[in-house]
Amino acid sequence: MLRSALLYTALVFGANTAFAADPDWQAARDGGLDKLVVAEQPAPVAQTEFTDPDGGTHSLADWQGKVVLLNFWATWCAPCREEMPALDRLQAEMGGDDFEVVTVATGRNAPDRIDDFFAEVGVENLPVLLDPRQQLARSMGVVGLPVTVLIDREGREVARYLGDAEWDSDAAKALITQLTAP
């Protein structure tokens, strides 16, 4: 009897832990991420290659095993200018082994113009990555800017945000903490 009670208790606590690890999408929406669209069925993200200013090639598989906040932006995009400092602060505070903010300039964005843009808005912690022909953006269904895609450790899109957001808000940080929980 005692053995059954202990087993039952362990299962209950284990189940509650599993439920606690699920992101509270509604709390994120209520906390300011109101345009967050959660994937009904998380699907693998595109493995389309993109580049860096040195000519190196990358794909989203480079971040496999991490939770990624992938942001598509451009130097000419006014909402991107508003959003970029919050993305930079989020990376500075939470970026590491489990999480990374990955920013990809899509379309015509000269590397020197990106450097100027980052200097103007105070970005110090984000990568300069390029999608000049918009191949990655198109393969991921990006039709406007900015668009931010949340990718889980398995490389699947779990949510998407259309437009600019305060990515360093308490709601966003709580969501990232939930997504990176073991």
C-alpha angles and dihedrals in degrees: 000000000000090000090053092048091051092048092049091048091050091050092049093050091044091051092048090051090052091050092046090057092060111099117252096231094175092054088052091051092046090049094059106286089103096151094055111134114198119210112244089212115017107235131195113267122239117275093211111147124244132177147231126226091266092059096256117147125228140176131191088259086076087076097044110143093034131088105244132200100202114197124193112202145147136214092241094052112105096198088050089057089054094046102042098078090055090051089050092051091048091053092047092051104036108016117115143091095337103034141030138176108224116192120194121190104216125201125007107351115145112216092235089053090050089052089051091047092051091048092049094052096036101249113166106149107049130092125245104232126164137213098175097168092040091237094140092043092050093046088054095047097249109163102162139020139289103027123165123197124196111215124191127222091269091059096255127136107243100170143359134207122204114207133008123320141178095256092178093057121120090251093053093046091049090051092050090048090052092048093050095045112119 
